[in-house]
Amino acid sequence: MPVTIDIDTGGTFTDVFVVRDGTVHTAKTLTTPHDLALCFRAAVQAAAERLGTGVAEMLRDTVAVRYATTVGTNTVIQRNGPRLGLLTDDDRIATGGPATGVGTFVDRGMVARVPDGESGLAETRGLLHDGARGLVLAAEDTERESALAGTFREHHPRHCLDAVPLLRAGELATGPDPVRAAATALFNAYLHPDVADYLYRAEDYLRDQGYDRPLRVVHNDGGAARVARTVAARTYNSGPAAGLLGAAAVARHRGIENLVTLDMGGTSLDVGVLCSAAVPVLEHGVVAGVEIDLPLPDLLPFGLGGGSIAWLDGTELRVGPRSAGASPGPACFGFGGAEPTVTDADAVLGVLRPETFLGGGMELDVTAARRVFTPIADRLGITVEDLAGRVLETAHRDAGHGVAAELRRRGVEPSSATALAFGGNGATHGAGIAAAAGIGEVLVLPFGAVFSAYGASTVDVRHTRQVPEGTVEESVLRDRVLRDMHGEGVGPEDVELTVTTVDRDGGRWLVVQGVHRLPHHPPTGPRLPAATGRATSSRPVHWPGLGLLDTAVLDRDELAGGPAVPGPALIDSADTTLTVPPGWTLTVDDHGAARLGASNEGSGR
């Protein structure tokens, strides 16, 4: 009974997508930001529970564990990377302009210029004396960089306790711009300690449970590699990247020309635009305002998630970008949250109900949600329900207008696009955001609440080598890629090699890529029994701008292949609540995929 396990750690929840014998199972566990290894373990344990077996028994049948993680992203956001030192002989880098990453990944006082002809040992001693726990070496040319690195390692051998890691910019960045190369090396060195510690502990847990294959870490370039072959910088935003890869599979499967992703979790909303199923990629990614020499997914981030905090700017209501995150989280989670959030607004309005949240697996405290809204409501002279409605209207308007602007910037008219809503809050807020953007169709898949974990399941082991054309023979690059794959435990007979040339940095580059295929699952659920009837109930729900309306409450599993459901309605499933606002209509196909369509002016379009 072959099993695949795919996990994505987000800011609030860690999501699991498990397949055994072609049958999909999903789960969500709370992210533990103080120690992400804990939520990784909880996710694996949740997977075993869904399969009705023990962890060791499940892992004996598991052929692939793929993992997308936010640990690198969190390190940048929280600015808690190690104290680094930068050695350089390049004045452009030594002056510490913003493009170098100085002031972002390394303190300005931790930059040392090595005079021409000097060994750099005096500068190194100074940086180590000032507390450097990692060094980056960025020289004007590779020969000088190699010589300085050799001298350092001769005097600071790695087996000594006073040794610190040294990263040469030329070892990581392949482009011709030395400033961008320095920034890339600093970025990677900043992430490396946290990423290495956490991922090795995650893999050790699998080993302790008897798993004898590598943990495959999802990379932001669309591939995956074992922990020992992973570069820390490649893990940055790998969760959102996995969501884009899953979206591309959906666009191909359904023939959608213009697809906009609304990946809304507990902390953020990530928006991507896919035309003809092509994943948008920036040739040079940007991290914290610093351009690096690695491609990154082209995503537009909004500070909008379930944990986004509502606050007053004078008398004007704002939502986000500050978030309650996983700890303490929204007040209604009962973990000490003391500020009103989007999820608290959902609880106050009746969109989220204590008895059904996460399939009844997590109790919501609606009283606590009302309590944290009261001070702002009193200040504005409105009811708590009216304030909660304004919070959602503000969040949907701000995000929707931003999405529309991004679509038009790319030459896509919003009315021609389909939105794919996913993440823990995508189904709940997708129609509201789409309406504000002028998008009239929203797609929600049956595993949409864990969609980035599904996206991880589309990834294969991949290694790529690239050089300016004419500098290295193709055969040499092929051998390097096969050597990389050998480090993955994959023989040449199981590697697909492709050779291409691309335009990059003003010239032609030779690119050799090796791929080892892992099991995939199509972007569709199993065929469900046709709906024979609906166990429909109703309840009053406060809809923003419309007041208290009697709202149908239905079980998603009972809607497959049935007639359309007009809004207002709430559709329950184990992982999320799908909202059908007034003016929208829902249909569910026989595989459980839900389509929301704006039916009239009441949708807000």
Secondary structure by P-SEA (a helix, b strand, c coil): cbbbbbbbbcccbbbbbbbcccbbbbbbbbbccccaaaaaaaaaaaaaaaacccaaaaaaaccbbbbbbaaaaaaaaaccccbbbbbbccccccccccccccccccccccbbbbcccccaaaaaaaaaaacccbbbbbcccaaaaaaaaaaaaaacccccccbbbbbbcccccccccaaaaaaaaaaaaaacaaaaaaaaaaaaaaaaacccccbbbbccccccccccccccccccaaaaaaaaaaaaaaaaaacccbbbbbcccccbbbbbbbcccccccccccccccccccccccccccccccccbbbbbcccccccccccccccccccccccccccccaaaaaaaaccccccccccccccccaaaaaaaaaaaaaaacccaaaaaaaaaaaaaaaaaaaaaaaaaaaccccccbbbbcccccccccaaaaaaaacccbbbbcccccaaaaaaaaacccbbbbbcccccccaaaaaaaaaaaaaaaccccccbbbbbbccccccbbbbbbbbbbbcccccccccccccccccbbbbbbbbcccccccbbbbbbcccccccccccccbbbbcccbbbbbcccbbbbbcccbbbbbbbccccccc
